[in-house]
């Protein structure tokens, strides 16, 4: 916000001015956010997960859709930030190692900016429960029965 006010305090500005300041201040490409106000409708983000015990990897797959609206039958994917973390069986936060990025702490924000995205966490010793912080979209989270039991027990879905 400091950069935004430094550049534009007292001026009439556009949404693009705001996005440019936020992108520059954070070193991020936020061009996908502009699609939020250039097309109608609310996207749905479907999230599914899988665990590979042999490789010790936990994979998150996302699929984004936005239904057609009058005059806009085809929708482009938008940038949806999705905050995630992995919990151990006792509910403790686990350290995350995101393939291609390395260590990212105990939670990270995934950039869901395509029709389908895949994110793989490495060095995960046991099948874990994913904790999802909801982004600005409809979220459909596909869970196996044992995962659903775990998230209910741990209270991970309290945001829904």
Secondary structure, 3 states (H helix, E strand, C coil): CHHHHHHHCCCCCCHHHHHHHHHHHHCCCCHHHHHHHCCCCCCEEEEEEEEECCCCEEEEEEEEECCCECCECCCCCCCEEEEEEEECCCCCECCCEECCCEECCCCEEEEECCCEEEEEECCCCCCCEEEEECCCCEEEEECCHHHHHHHHHHCCCCCC
